[in-house]
Amino acid sequence: MHVKLDTQNCQAYANCLLTAPEVFDLDEESGIAIILQENPPENLRAVVEEAVRSCPVQALILEG
């Protein structure tokens, strides 16, 4: 599983961070989401999928 973030589309709603704090965070300067684990372990799949679904601007992409 591989997670990508469209930084141009991200509007810092932080839904991803609230859903999967092990994988996502917010950049302190820009406020935009950052990915802490681009290839999170399989045991986090359910929360990563939920984080992707919860993004209101569809800035997250999950591959694999």
N, C-alpha and C positions, 0 to 999 in steps of 0.2 A: 504494500500500500504506500502510495506517495501523495503528499499534500502539496498543492500549489496555491499561491495567493496572488490575485490580481490587485496590486497595490494602487493602481490608478482607479479602480472601482471601489475599493474599501472606503467606507465612511465612518469607521470607528464606532460602530454600534456595540462592539464587544460581546456580542452573543457567542462567538466562538470561544472567547476566553472564559465566559461564564459556564459554558458547556464542557469544555475540555482544557482546563488550565495546565494540564501536563504537556499539551501540544502547542497552545497559542498564548500569546501575551500581547500587550500594547506597547509600542515604542513610546518612551517617555517624552521625547521631543516632538514627534509628529502626531502622536495619538493614533497612528495607523497600526493595524494588527501586524504582528510578526509571527513567524512559525519557529517554534523552539525545536520541533522534531519533524523534519521533512519526511522521514520514513518511520513513523511511529510503529511500535510493536503491535502485533495482531490482536492482543488482548484489549487494545484501545479502539478497535474498529468501531464498535457501537457508538461510543461518544464522539469519535471523529465524524462519523456519518451524520450524527445528530447536529454537530457543529456546522457542517457543510449545509445541511437543510435549514438551519436556523439563521443563516446569513440573509438578511433582507435584500441585499444588493447582489447576491450570488457572486461574491468575490472569491470564494473558495472552490477549488477543484480537487476532487479525489480520484486518483488513478489507481487501478489495481485492486 
